[in-house]
Amino acid sequence: MESQPNNPLHGVKLATIVEKLHAYYGWDGLADMIDINCFKSNPSVKSSLKFLRRTPWARDKVERLFLKTFINK
């Protein structure tokens, strides 16, 4: 496995990212910040993960929000 010392998301699971953002913002807050249906229409961690794993542009937005919220304070 390749080391990624400059990648703050290295080793952080997508599930952890979604769970922490949900705990911090709630589904309504996430839907306001990132305009995607998995946060608006009947949201759950499981359905969000399924969508984000198939949708690179949405995953990128979620990862950037996570970095802005928890890493780059």
Backbone hydrogen bonds, N-H to C=O, Kabsch-Sander energy under -0.5 kcal/mol:
donor,donor_aa,acceptor,acceptor_aa,energy
7,N,4,Q,-1.6
10,H,7,N,-1.6
12,V,9,L,-2.4
13,K,11,G,-0.6
17,I,13,K,-2.0
18,V,14,L,-2.6
19,E,15,A,-2.6
20,K,16,T,-2.6
21,L,17,I,-2.4
22,H,18,V,-2.6
23,A,19,E,-2.3
24,Y,20,K,-1.9
25,Y,21,L,-3.2
26,G,21,L,-0.6
26,G,22,H,-1.8
29,G,25,Y,-0.8
30,L,26,G,-2.2
31,A,27,W,-2.6
32,D,28,D,-1.9
33,M,29,G,-1.9
34,I,30,L,-3.1
36,I,34,I,-2.1
39,F,36,I,-1.7
40,K,37,N,-1.0
41,S,37,N,-2.8
42,N,40,K,-0.8
48,S,44,S,-2.2
49,L,45,V,-2.6
50,K,46,K,-2.0
51,F,47,S,-2.0
52,L,48,S,-2.9
53,R,49,L,-2.3
54,R,50,K,-0.8
54,R,51,F,-0.7
55,T,51,F,-0.9
59,R,55,T,-2.3
60,D,56,P,-2.4
61,K,57,W,-1.6
62,V,58,A,-2.2
63,E,59,R,-2.8
64,R,60,D,-2.3
65,L,61,K,-2.2
66,F,62,V,-2.3
67,L,63,E,-2.4
68,K,64,R,-2.5
69,T,65,L,-2.5
70,F,66,F,-3.0
71,I,66,F,-0.7
71,I,67,L,-1.4
72,N,67,L,-3.1
73,K,71,I,-0.7
